[in-house]
Amino acid sequence: MKYKCNVCGYVYDDESEETKFVDLPEDWVCPICGATKDAFTELD
């Protein structure tokens, strides 16, 4: 599954990361712009 940051466009890809997006801590932020998990949208 992929998740896109609505602020900067960064894409978090579960396939290439060690931790699935849903398992990231609630205080995790986008590594590019610092947006919170709430700013991410699941991609189809």
PyMOL commands that place a pseudoatom at each C-alpha (Angstrom):
pseudoatom trace, name=CA, resn=MET, resi=1, chain=A, elem=C, hetatm=0, pos=[0.000, 0.000, 0.000]
pseudoatom trace, name=CA, resn=LYS, resi=2, chain=A, elem=C, hetatm=0, pos=[1.155, 3.543, -0.708]
pseudoatom trace, name=CA, resn=TYR, resi=3, chain=A, elem=C, hetatm=0, pos=[0.305, 6.740, 1.141]
pseudoatom trace, name=CA, resn=LYS, resi=4, chain=A, elem=C, hetatm=0, pos=[0.808, 10.249, -0.243]
pseudoatom trace, name=CA, resn=CYS, resi=5, chain=A, elem=C, hetatm=0, pos=[1.501, 13.385, 1.789]
pseudoatom trace, name=CA, resn=ASN, resi=6, chain=A, elem=C, hetatm=0, pos=[-1.124, 15.984, 0.880]
pseudoatom trace, name=CA, resn=VAL, resi=7, chain=A, elem=C, hetatm=0, pos=[1.315, 18.781, 1.753]
pseudoatom trace, name=CA, resn=CYS, resi=8, chain=A, elem=C, hetatm=0, pos=[4.464, 17.975, -0.245]
pseudoatom trace, name=CA, resn=GLY, resi=9, chain=A, elem=C, hetatm=0, pos=[3.596, 14.912, -2.332]
pseudoatom trace, name=CA, resn=TYR, resi=10, chain=A, elem=C, hetatm=0, pos=[6.005, 12.502, -0.602]
pseudoatom trace, name=CA, resn=VAL, resi=11, chain=A, elem=C, hetatm=0, pos=[4.900, 8.881, -1.091]
pseudoatom trace, name=CA, resn=TYR, resi=12, chain=A, elem=C, hetatm=0, pos=[5.366, 6.340, 1.702]
pseudoatom trace, name=CA, resn=ASP, resi=13, chain=A, elem=C, hetatm=0, pos=[5.492, 2.871, 0.147]
pseudoatom trace, name=CA, resn=ASP, resi=14, chain=A, elem=C, hetatm=0, pos=[4.939, -0.077, 2.509]
pseudoatom trace, name=CA, resn=GLU, resi=15, chain=A, elem=C, hetatm=0, pos=[6.789, -2.327, 0.048]
pseudoatom trace, name=CA, resn=SER, resi=16, chain=A, elem=C, hetatm=0, pos=[10.068, -0.410, 0.323]
pseudoatom trace, name=CA, resn=GLU, resi=17, chain=A, elem=C, hetatm=0, pos=[9.928, 0.591, 4.008]
pseudoatom trace, name=CA, resn=GLU, resi=18, chain=A, elem=C, hetatm=0, pos=[10.635, -1.579, 7.062]
pseudoatom trace, name=CA, resn=THR, resi=19, chain=A, elem=C, hetatm=0, pos=[7.459, -0.478, 8.870]
pseudoatom trace, name=CA, resn=LYS, resi=20, chain=A, elem=C, hetatm=0, pos=[3.965, -0.451, 7.423]
pseudoatom trace, name=CA, resn=PHE, resi=21, chain=A, elem=C, hetatm=0, pos=[2.355, 3.003, 7.440]
pseudoatom trace, name=CA, resn=VAL, resi=22, chain=A, elem=C, hetatm=0, pos=[-0.457, 1.900, 9.764]
pseudoatom trace, name=CA, resn=ASP, resi=23, chain=A, elem=C, hetatm=0, pos=[2.135, 0.632, 12.266]
pseudoatom trace, name=CA, resn=LEU, resi=24, chain=A, elem=C, hetatm=0, pos=[4.075, 3.909, 12.427]
pseudoatom trace, name=CA, resn=PRO, resi=25, chain=A, elem=C, hetatm=0, pos=[3.767, 5.748, 15.767]
pseudoatom trace, name=CA, resn=GLU, resi=26, chain=A, elem=C, hetatm=0, pos=[1.140, 8.489, 15.938]
pseudoatom trace, name=CA, resn=ASP, resi=27, chain=A, elem=C, hetatm=0, pos=[3.878, 11.118, 16.390]
pseudoatom trace, name=CA, resn=TRP, resi=28, chain=A, elem=C, hetatm=0, pos=[5.600, 10.104, 13.123]
pseudoatom trace, name=CA, resn=VAL, resi=29, chain=A, elem=C, hetatm=0, pos=[5.939, 12.955, 10.638]
pseudoatom trace, name=CA, resn=CYS, resi=30, chain=A, elem=C, hetatm=0, pos=[6.690, 13.229, 6.924]
pseudoatom trace, name=CA, resn=PRO, resi=31, chain=A, elem=C, hetatm=0, pos=[10.481, 13.117, 6.449]
pseudoatom trace, name=CA, resn=ILE, resi=32, chain=A, elem=C, hetatm=0, pos=[10.270, 15.854, 3.797]
pseudoatom trace, name=CA, resn=CYS, resi=33, chain=A, elem=C, hetatm=0, pos=[7.914, 18.493, 5.199]
pseudoatom trace, name=CA, resn=GLY, resi=34, chain=A, elem=C, hetatm=0, pos=[7.104, 17.398, 8.757]
pseudoatom trace, name=CA, resn=ALA, resi=35, chain=A, elem=C, hetatm=0, pos=[3.372, 16.869, 8.169]
pseudoatom trace, name=CA, resn=THR, resi=36, chain=A, elem=C, hetatm=0, pos=[1.570, 14.491, 10.536]
pseudoatom trace, name=CA, resn=LYS, resi=37, chain=A, elem=C, hetatm=0, pos=[0.113, 11.102, 9.555]
pseudoatom trace, name=CA, resn=ASP, resi=38, chain=A, elem=C, hetatm=0, pos=[-3.312, 12.759, 9.256]
pseudoatom trace, name=CA, resn=ALA, resi=39, chain=A, elem=C, hetatm=0, pos=[-2.015, 14.658, 6.203]
pseudoatom trace, name=CA, resn=PHE, resi=40, chain=A, elem=C, hetatm=0, pos=[-1.514, 11.408, 4.250]
pseudoatom trace, name=CA, resn=THR, resi=41, chain=A, elem=C, hetatm=0, pos=[-4.010, 9.839, 1.854]
pseudoatom trace, name=CA, resn=GLU, resi=42, chain=A, elem=C, hetatm=0, pos=[-4.055, 6.163, 0.895]
pseudoatom trace, name=CA, resn=LEU, resi=43, chain=A, elem=C, hetatm=0, pos=[-3.397, 5.631, -2.816]
pseudoatom trace, name=CA, resn=ASP, resi=44, chain=A, elem=C, hetatm=0, pos=[-5.157, 2.952, -4.875]
for i in range(1, 44): cmd.bond("trace and resi %d" % i, "trace and resi %d" % (i + 1))
show_as sticks, trace
zoom trace
